[in-house]
Amino acid sequence: MNAIPAVASDVPEQRSGAPDGVSGGWQARARALVIRFGPAVWCYTLLKLVGFTVFMKLLSFAGDYAKKPARFGGGANPWDVLASWDGWWYQQVAQFGYHPALVPIPGATGGFMVEQNSAAFFPLYPGLMRMTSEVTGLGLYGAGMLVSVVASLFAAAGIFAVVEKLSGDARAGVIAAGIWAIAPGSGAEWAVYSDSTFVALAAWACYLTMTKRWIAAGAVTLVAGLNRPTAAALIGAVGLAALVELWRRESGVLRPLAAMLLAPLGLLGYVAWVGWRTGEWGGYFRLQHDAWLHYFDWGEGTWHAIRGVLLGRGDYPFAFAVPDLLATLIVFTLPMLIVLLIRLRPPLVLVAYTLATIVSVLGSLGIFGNVSRYLLPAFPLFVPLAIGMRKLSWPVLATVLGSGAIASGWYAGYVIFELGVP
């Protein structure tokens, strides 16, 4: 046979100024990442778009946002609702920075004793808002939404990675990312809120711990500690897993030890800074207690709220009928989900992180109707559901998850933002 002469399309392209294979190397890695994480991210995005659209339509149909101040769940249009409540405070931090202070309220004898201050909100998310705004030219609202949406995609990828590692099945990982998109409280994922940023960091910190990349796990946990005080659960879980690894000596001594030392630095550093600026070393905790009525009360507030819901009474702090009913149903499902998770014998970091998150949520006084949102970081609870659903056909899965996405526009978005206080 005659040899076929080479043509230009058959010859690998040579790019001047770059060694052979460099460009192809990063392109191959990018392609591999898209192939691996693409299905989970797309599944999450499509389901989230459905729920988000329903949520915005419900806001528009009701029109109640026009009757409320922009700071407290209202505004000129439905989009303003996404930047109210905590979103307003994050914008204040991004625009003006911090001015920590403990200012007593004159004549206060109980309840709120100190004026509310933006120092109660951790700096990572507003810092990302400010940086994104300066780079893109977007306003703080648009920058905050962009950060939250992008972070939610990284969170979906992280949840996929954890579940795939645990179950050995990519299909289960995709389903878990989809469940997180429609979970109770998931309306906060696409809003000017720090929830998506924290879950992204928590999921990847858990994955890095599961794969014994200790220094990276400690560094990511350090960053998570600059985002939310609930990072304490993640810090404890990563530290406990590192301590066990240190005892087993399977990864040596230095790397697990470095993870244990790195993990708490972000949270402790910010709390110490607030204490220094307020002139009271427990200043952050006093601010949470006296200005926001949010503190660990050993579950007393949760008990009173559940009792009030069961008896049909609203005689407890921060009572919101519909959100509180949903929160009560969620609390009743937690024992079942915990047992199903433990039955899978997951890594220690997942068990410790999940249990610590649940204890911190149910053991603290706060807005009980926000339990659905506060439990968003407890994504390992979705693992048994995802593994159990992986044998379903794609049409059945699409029906189940799609129906949940439509419903989530109400229970995960409208109920929290419009009928409660997110």
N, C-alpha and C positions, 0 to 999 in steps of 0.2 A: 504493500500500500504506500501511496505517496504521502509523505509527511505534510501535515496541514500547517501552513505558515502562520506564525503568531501574528495576531492583530493587536491594536492598542488596548482593546478591552480585555485581552487575555493577560496582559502584563501588569503586575502590581504597580500601582501608582507610587512614584517616588516623590516625596516632598522635600524640598530643600530646607535645610536648617533644622531638621529633626531626624534622629536616628531611625533606622528601619524598625518598624514594629511598634514605635511609641504611640502613634496615632491609632493604629489598629488595636493596640492594647487597651487604651481607655475606652474606645468604642465598643470593644468586645465586653468589657466589664459593665459598661452602661447598658448594653443590650441584655446582658445576663441579669442585671438588677431589674430591668423592666419586665423580663420574662418571669422572674421569680415573684416580684411584689405587685406587678401590674394588675393581675386579677383581683387581689384583695383590695387594692386602692380603688379600682373601678367599681367593684361591688359596693364598697363603702360610699363612694361619691354618688352613684346613681340612687341608692336608697336614701342618702341624706338629702339629695335634691328633691326627691318626692316629698319627704317629710317637711322640709323647709318650705316648699311651695304651699303645702296645705296650711302650715303655720301662718305664713304671711297672708294667705287668703282669709283665714279665720280672723286675723287681726283687722283686715280690711272690712270684712262683713260686719264685725261687731262695732267698729268705729270708736270704741271706748278710749283708745289712746289719745284722741283729740281732746278729751275732757280732763286729762291728767297732765301735771307738770312734766317737762322733758326729763327732769332728774329722777322722777318717781314713776317710771313706766309709761310715759306719754311722749308727745312730740307732735310735730307738724304732719308726719306721715308714719306708716307702720315701721319703716326702717329705723326710725329713731328709737323705737322700743328696744332694739338690740344693743343700744349703747346707754341704756338707763341703769339705775341702781348701781351695782358694782362697776359697770362700764363707765359711769360718770366719774367715779373716783379714779379709775385707771387713767382716764383722759386728763384729770387734774394733775396726777403725778407726772405723766408724760409731758405735759405742757409747763408746769411750774416747779416740778421737783418736790422734795420733801421739806417740811418744816415741823419736825416732831415736837410735840408739846403735850403736857398734861394740864389742861385748863379746867378747873372745877366749875361745875354748873351752880351758880348761886342759888341757895335755898333748897337744893336737891337733898332728899332724905331717903331715897330708895330707888332702885332701878338704875337709870342712867345718871351717873355721878360726874362724869367727865365729858367734855365736848369731843365729838367724833373728829378723828384726825386721819389724814391719808397714810400715815406711817403704819396703819394696820394692814396695808396692802403691799405685798412684797415686790421687789424692784425689777425682776427679770422681764415680766410681760410688758409693763409700761416702758421699760428700756428698749425692748424690741420694737414697740410701737413708735417710739421717738426716732429710732435709727431708721426704720422702714419709711417713715414719713419724710425724713430728710433725704434719703436715697431716691425714693420714687416720686416725690413731690405730692403724694397723697396727703390729705388731711389726716388728723389723728384718728378720726372715725374709720376712714377707709383703710388706714394702715393697721389699725387694730383688727378689723375684719380679715384683712389679708393674712396677718400673722396667725390668727385663729384657724382659718381654713387650711393654710399650708401645714400648720402644726397638727391639725386633725388627720391629714393624709399621712404624716410621719407616724402618728399614733396608730392609725390603721395598719401601717406596715409593721410597726413594732409588735402589735397584738398578733398579727399573722405569724411573725417570726417566733414568738413565744409558743403559740399553739402548735405550729408546725414542728418545732423542736420537741415539744412534749408528746405529741401524738404520732409523729412520723408521717403525717398526712397533710399535704398542702391544701386539700379540699376543706378540711376542718379549720385550717387557718383562715381561709377566705370567708367561711361562714361566720367565724368569730368576729372578724372585722365588720361583717354585715350586721351582726347582732348589736355591736357597739354603736352602729349608726342609728339604730332604732330603740336603744335602751331608754328606760325612764330617765328623765333629766337630760337627755342628749341634746335638747334645744340649746343648751349653753355651749355646745361644741362650735357652732357657727354664730358667735356673738362676740361683743367686745368684753370677753371674759378670759381668764387665764386657764380654764379647765383643760382645753385641748393641749396647750403647751405642757402642762404638768403630766398628763397621761402619756404623751409622746416620750417624755424623759423617763417616766416610771417604767413604761413597757420596755424601752431599750436598756435601761439599767438592769431590769430583771433578766432580759435575754443575755446581756453581757455576763451577769453573774452565773447564769445557767451554763454558759460556755466557758466559764472560768477565765474570763478576761478581766482580771481583778482591778488593775489600775484604771482601765477605761470605765468599769462599773462604778468605782469610787468617784471618778471625775464627773461622770454624768449625774450621779446622785448629789454631788456637791452643787452642781448647777440647779438641779431640781429643788434644792434647799433654798435657793434664791427666788423661787416662784410661788410657793405656797407653804404655810405652816404644816399642812398635812404631809409634807415630805418627811416628817418625823417617823411615820410608819415605814416609808421606804428606807430611810437611814437605818432603822432598827433591823429591818429584814436583811438588807445587804450586809450590815455589820455582823449579824448573827450567822449568816451563811459563810462569811469570811472567817469568823471565829472557829466554826466547825472545820472549815478547810485548813485553818492553821493548826488545829489539833491533829488532823489526819496527816498533815505534811505532804499531801499529794501535789500541791502547787508550790512547795517550798515555804519560806517564811516571809520574805520581803513583799511579795505581791499581795497576798491577803492582808498583811499588816498595813500596807499602803492604802488599800481599799477602806479598811476600818478607820484610818486616820483622816482620809480625804472626805469620806461621805458626809460627816456632820458639819464641815467647815462653813458651807454656804448658809445654812439655817442659823448656826450659832453666831456666825459673823454678823448677820443682819440684826438678829435680836440684840446682840451686844452693842451694835451701833446705835439702835434706837434707845437702848438704855443709857448709853453715854450722852446722846443728844438731849434726852429728857431729864438727865440728872438723877435718874433712878434706875438701878440696874435691872429691876423687874418692870421697867416702863412699858415694854411691849405687852406683857401679860396684863398689867393694870389697864392699859388702853383697851384690850380685848374685853376685859371683865367689866370695867366701869363705863366704857363708851359704847360698846357694841353688844353687851350682855351675851358674849360668846365665850364659854369657858367649860372646862371639864367638871361635870357635877355628878359623876358616877351613874348617869342614866336617869336621874330623877326627872329631868325635863321630858325625856322620851317617854317614861312611864306615865306621867300626867297627861301627855298629849294622846297616847294610845288609849288610855282610860277614857279621856274625854270623847274621842272619836267613837269608841264602842258604846258609850252611854248617850251619844248624841248631844254632847254638851261642848260649848266653846269656852269653858272657864279655865283656860290655860294660856300661857304667853304665846303670842304670834299665831293665833288660831286662824286657819284658812280652810274652809270646809272641804272642798274638792281635793286640793293638794294633800291635805292631811289624811284623807281617806286613801288616796293612792299610796302615800308613804306608809300607812299602816299595813296595807296589803303587801307592800315590798318587804317590810320587816318580817311579816309572817312567812314569806318565801325564803328568807335568808337561811334558816336551819337546813332546809332541804338542799339548797344550792351548796352550802358548806359541806354537808355530808357527801354529796355527789362528787365534789371537788377532791376531798380527802381520799375518797375511795379510789381515785385514779393514782394515788401515791405520787403527787407532783413534787418537784424539788422544794427544798425547805424555804427558799426565798419566796416562792409564790404563796405558800401556806402562811408564812409569817407576815408577809406584806398584806395579804387579804384580810387575815384575822385582825391585824393591828389597825387597818383602815376601818373595818366595821366597828371595832371597839371605840375608836376615836370619834366616829360619827354618832353612834348611838349613846355613847357615854358623855356627850357634850350638850350643853344647853345651847339652843339656837332656834332657827325657824324650822320646825319639824317638817313642814311641807317641802323643804329643800333636801330631805333625805335622798330623794331620787337623784338629785344633782351631786350631792356630797359623795354618793357611792359610785359615781362614774369611774373614779380611779380603780375600783375593785374589779377590773376586767377579768381576772382569773375565774370569777364566778361564771363567766360565759363558756369556759372551756368544756364542762360536761355537756352543755346544751349543743355546742358546736360539734363535738365528737358524736353525740347521739343523732344529730341531724345529717351527718355526712353520707349516710347510705340512701338518703332521699334523692330522687331524680331531680335534675335541674328544673323542669317545669313545676314540680311540687315545691322545691325550694323557692323559686321565684314567686309562687303564689303566697307562701307563708311569709317570707321576708317582705315582699311587696305590700301585703296587707298590713303587716306591722309598721311599715314605713308610712303608709297613709294614716294609720291611727296615731303614730308618734307625733304627727303634726299637731295633734290635740293634746295628748297626755304628756308628751315630752317637751312641747314648746308652749302652746297656748295656755295650758293649765298653770305652768310655772310662771311665765312672764306676765300673763294677763289676770289670772285668778289668784295668784300668790305673789310672793316677793322673791325673786331669784337670788 
